[in-house]
Amino acid sequence: MDPITLIAVLFAFITVMVVLVLEGGSPTSILLLAPLILVFGGTFACGAAGMSAKLWIASIKAGVKSLLSATPKYDGLLETLVNCANIARRDGLLSLEATVTEIEDPLLRRGLELAIDGTDPTDLARILEAELHSESVNGGRHAKLFVDMGGYAPTIGIIGTILGLVTVLGNLSNPDELGGAIAAAFVAAMWGVLSANVFWLPIGAKMRLLNELRTTQGEVIIEGILSIQAGANPRMVERRLRALLPADVLRDLEKAS
């Protein structure tokens, strides 16, 4: 678990509220029901309009999960793959059956099961690559919802401001109330811009990052399984896998070793 995204989003929102107070305003002045309903309700509705109900629900769940999701870890993965390479080289692929049941990563588990069953290496690679591609596509679709909402929210906020100004212009007979009414009209635009840049776009960026890192992790898994199936030397397996790692991950592993 890594709460940095949740902490950062909350910190950004609190910063906006603090600046509002320092400027002489009050948080209650922007907590108006009508703009909140319009901006958040309209944004969610527009986001849902561009996809199926099932995908929308899955995307919302993935977005909430991303707030506390940590980036994929490689130290344990490399250790598992090298350990499997040692066992397979010493005792054969069938000896990995007991180890497979203890593996949590679904792609790694399925890949080793296929290798143990004697699946042709070319077919094995195609199957795992297809699964990884499907997972990556789904992850991209989930992130797209939040990126799209980041685009819809400011526009919906402007619509709210226009609606508020239309109401103000229709009541010019009460000049004493014009200041407050105009200020309230701009609250919708504020929430539109704020929600897009403090909530939706950062969450979408985190989801895209997690998806990219998971794809890289999957590529490492596939290469490791094919090397194990080919009976490669465990040391060579580790070197191959390290060559696939991002530079920053590799530096962290070298520091830890």
N, C-alpha and C positions, 0 to 999 in steps of 0.2 A: 504494500500500500504506500502511495506517495501523495500526500495531501497538498502539494505545492500549487496545483491548479486551483483547487477550491480556496486555499488561503489567498492566492493572488487575486482571484475574482472578487472575493469579499473585501480585500484590502483596497482594490481599485474603487469599489462602490463606496466604502467608508470614506475614502479620500475625497470623493465628490461631495459627500454629505458634509464633511468637515470644512471644505472650501466654501460651501454654501453658507454655513454658519458664520465663518470668518468674514464673509462678504455682507453680513448683516441679515441674511435670510433665515428661514426656518424650514427644517425637513418636512414639517406638516404642510407647508405651502405647495409642495410638489406631490404630496401623497393624495392626489385627487382621484376619486373612483372612476369617473368617466374617461379620462386619458389613459389610465392604467388598463381598463377593460378594452379600450379601442386598440392600443398599441400591442399589448400582449396577446389579447384574443385574436386580433387581426393577423398578427405575425404567425401565430400557431396555425391559424386557419389557412393562410396563404401557403405556408410550408406544407401542410397536409394536402392541399389541392394538387400539388405536383407529384404525388406518389400514392401508392396503395395504402390502405389503412394498416395492413400488417407491417409494411416497411416503415411507416411513420411511427408506429408503436415501438418497433425494434430500434429505430434510430433514437427515439427519446430515451429508451432504456440504456442504449450504448453511450449517449451523451452524459447521462447521470453517472454511469459507471466510470467514465473517463475522468471525472473530477477527482477520483481517488486512485486511479490506476497508475501503477509504476511502469516504467519502460522495461522491455524484456531484458532478462538477465542471461548472460552468456557463460559465466564461470561454471555454473552447475550443468549447463547444457554440454559444454565441451568435455567436462569430466565424465558425464554419462556416455557420450559417444565414444570417447577414448576407452572407457571401461568396457563397453560393448565390443569394441574392436579387439581388445585383449582377449575377452572370453571367446569370441567367434574364431579368432586366429588359433587359439589354444585348443578349444574343444569343439569347434564347428558351430554353424549357425543355429542348429537345433537346440544347442545349450542355452540360447538366449530366451527361451520360452518363459523361464521363471523370472527373468529380469524384466521382460516386457510388461508383465502384470503390475509392476511397481511404478511404471512410467506414467506421469500425469499428462504430459503434452500429447494431445490427440494425434497430431500429424506424425510425430516421432513414433508413437505407439503403432499406428496403422502401417507406417513404413516398415518398421521392423517385423511386424506380423506378415506383411507381404513378402519380405525378404526370406523369412523363415519358411514360408510356404513354397519357396522356389520360383517366385515370379521372375520372368525374364527382366534383366536390368533395364532394357529400353522401355518395356511396358511399365515397370515400376516407376521409372522417372516420369513418364507421361502421366500416370495416375496421380502421383504426388504433386507434380507441377499444376495439374488441373485443379486439384483440391486447394492448393495454395492460391492460385489465380482466383478461384471462386471466393475464397475467404477475403482476398484483397479487394475484389470488386464490391462485396457486401460492405466492407469497412469504409470504402470510398463513398458508397451511397449513404451510409449513416452520417458521415461527416458532412456530406453535401447539404443535408437538411439544415444544419446549423449555419453553414456558410450562406445558404440561400436566405435564411431568416435574418442574417446580418445585413442582407441587401434589402429585404422587405421592410424591416422595422423603421428606418429613417423616413422612408416614403409614407408609410402609414402614419407616422408621427406628424408629418407635414399635412396630411389629409385632416388629422385631428385639429391642427392649428387653423387650417382654412375653415373648418366647420365652426370653430370657436369664434373666429373673426367675423364670419357671416352672422352669427348670433349677436355679436357686439354691434355690428353695423346696423342691425335691425332694432337696436335699443338705444339709439343716440339721444333719446329724450331724457336719459338719466346720466348726465355728464359726471356726476360724483362717483358712479360705479364703473366708469370706463377703464380706469387704471387697473383695478383688480381683475376685471373681465379680460382685458388684453393680456395681462400676465398669465392668467389661467389658460388662455388660448395657446400660449407658447409652451405650456407644460407638456403637451402631447409630443411636440417636436423634440423637446429635451429627452423625454423617455425613449423616443425612437432612436435617437443618436446614442444615448447612454446604453440602452439594452443591446444594441448592435455591437458596440465597441468594447463593452465591459463583460457581456455575457456570451452572446451567440458566436461572434467571430473567434474569441479566444478558445472557446470549447471546441469549435470546429477545427481550429489549428492543432489543438492537442490530439483530437481524434485522428487527424491526418498523420501526425507524427507517429502515434502508436501503430497505425496501419502500416506505415513505411517500415518501421522497425520490426514489426511482426513479419513482414515480407522478407526482409533481410535474414531474420532468424530462420524462417522457413527454408530459404536457400541454403543456409548452413546445414540444416537438418537433412535436406535431400542429398547434398554432397556427402555428408557423413554416412548416411545409410548406404549409398552406392559404393563408397569406399569400403565399408564393412562387408558388404555383400561380395565385393571383389577380393576379399581377403588381404587387404592392404596392411602394411606394417602400422601398428598403432601410432608410432612416432610420426610417420608420414601423414596419417589421418589428421593428427593434431596440427601439423604444419599447414596442410591444405585448408583446414577449417579456419585457422588463424588468419590466413591470407584473404579470406572472405569477409572478415570482420571490419566494421568501420574503424577508422584510425583512432577516434577517441575511446572506443570500447577496448581496442587492443592496448592502448596506453594504460587504461585502468587495470586490465588483466595483468600486464607486466609489472605494475606497481604492487599489486596484491600478491604476486608470486615471489 
